[in-house]
Amino acid sequence: MNAVVRIFALSSAIFTIGLGGCATTLENLVKSPIVELRNVQVVGLGFNSQTFLLSFDVSNPNPFALPVRAVSYGIKLDGQRFAGGKTPSEFSVPANGETKFAISVDLNLLQTAPQLLSIVRHSLREDVTYELEGVLAVDLPFTPSVSYRNAGSIRLSP
């Protein structure tokens, strides 16, 4: 009976190590998507808050679709933190394809007014630089979330 317990323990250990190997292999096989900030649009203005719609383009360099269930993001405009957070966002990026998604962001004007007004005024006349980074939580078995990072320039839409 003792031999059966040892065989079961050994089998469990090998299975666990194998699963760990699969996760590492999948992590290395999933290429990071290219996420670009396409548009920042003011969609609401209140006394103490402002709502922006952030639009993104996503390119999937993988030979399989990436079903996304959540997006974590951090955005700097003109070198200053603009927005960040995590939001459930269900969409799929086709294999070797592209898609678009958008996030609505509410900002507290009392906390962000000085830097936000400067950025908004500047970006209505000319492009402003952005830095974008985050994580896409994908809905594939044994597949870890994939991170993205990008930088570019954009002009805000009034």
Secondary structure as the mmCIF struct_conf table of DSSP 4:
data_model
#
loop_
_struct_conf.conf_type_id
_struct_conf.id
_struct_conf.beg_label_comp_id
_struct_conf.beg_label_asym_id
_struct_conf.beg_label_seq_id
_struct_conf.end_label_comp_id
_struct_conf.end_label_asym_id
_struct_conf.end_label_seq_id
HELX_RH_AL_P HELX_RH_AL_P1 ASN A 2 LEU A 29
BEND BEND1 VAL A 30 VAL A 30
HELX_LH_PP_P HELX_LH_PP_P1 LYS A 31 PRO A 33
STRN STRN1 ILE A 34 LEU A 45
BEND BEND2 PHE A 47 ASN A 48
STRN STRN2 SER A 49 SER A 59
BEND BEND3 ASN A 62 PHE A 64
STRN STRN3 LEU A 66 LEU A 77
TURN_TY1_P TURN_TY1_P1 ASP A 78 GLY A 79
STRN STRN4 GLN A 80 VAL A 93
HELX_LH_PP_P HELX_LH_PP_P2 PRO A 94 PRO A 94
TURN_TY1_P TURN_TY1_P2 ALA A 95 ASN A 96
STRN STRN5 GLU A 98 ASN A 108
HELX_RH_AL_P HELX_RH_AL_P2 LEU A 109 ARG A 125
BEND BEND4 GLU A 126 GLU A 126
STRN STRN6 VAL A 128 VAL A 138
BEND BEND5 LEU A 140 LEU A 140
TURN_TY1_P TURN_TY1_P3 PRO A 141 PHE A 142
STRN STRN7 VAL A 146 ILE A 154
STRN STRN8 SER A 157 SER A 157
#
